[in-house]
Amino acid sequence: MLEDLIRETRSIRRFYQDVPTSMDTLRELVNLARMSASKGNAQPLKYVLSSDPATNAKIFAHTRWAAYLKDWNGPAEGERPSAYVIILGDTEISRSFGCDQGIAAQSIMLGATERGLGGCMLGGLDGQGLRETLDIPQRYRILLVLALGRPRESVVLEEVGPGGDVTYYRDENGVHHVPKRSLDDIILKEWAE
């Protein structure tokens, strides 16, 4: 059921690094993005894929992880992603990408979850360093990096408490907790017959 798939598609930040993600799987996931909606059907997104451990290490060096977890600099060696999908915007096709990268990223993440993988959308990046490391031409704007692999952590959804704090956290057992606002808190108005 779609609701179950959405509930299971969480930001995963620790992986079984030694469990490979195949290039065929990455291509299948990008194919889901390819079939997704695009503003004006312009289809300006391009992708860089890596399932190579050496290239993954280079990509990891330019990523920033979990701003709310102040004493954590990202996954340790052995817990890092086994694959990456870098979403680029081709400025020769469009100068504005609207929400295309969000739609594409969510399609990829849902597909990853369906295949038993987990992932994290990373917008905090050293974009220039990543561009130089991977020799990405200037015409492509780096929009998002998706870190993918077999999940090595549990993520639990919970209701936002009375104080309204939405800060995610890890408990003493390393379980990642994500507070979500209630449906009544996010629906501003309703009209019905």
PyMOL commands that set and color helices and strands:
alter all, ss='L'
color gray80, all
select helices_A, chain A and resi 2-8+23-34+39-41+53-60+100-114+127-134+183-186
alter helices_A, ss='H'
color red, helices_A
select strands_A, chain A and resi 45-50+83-90+118-122+140-149+155-159+169-170+176-180
alter strands_A, ss='S'
color yellow, strands_A
deselect
rebuild
show_as cartoon
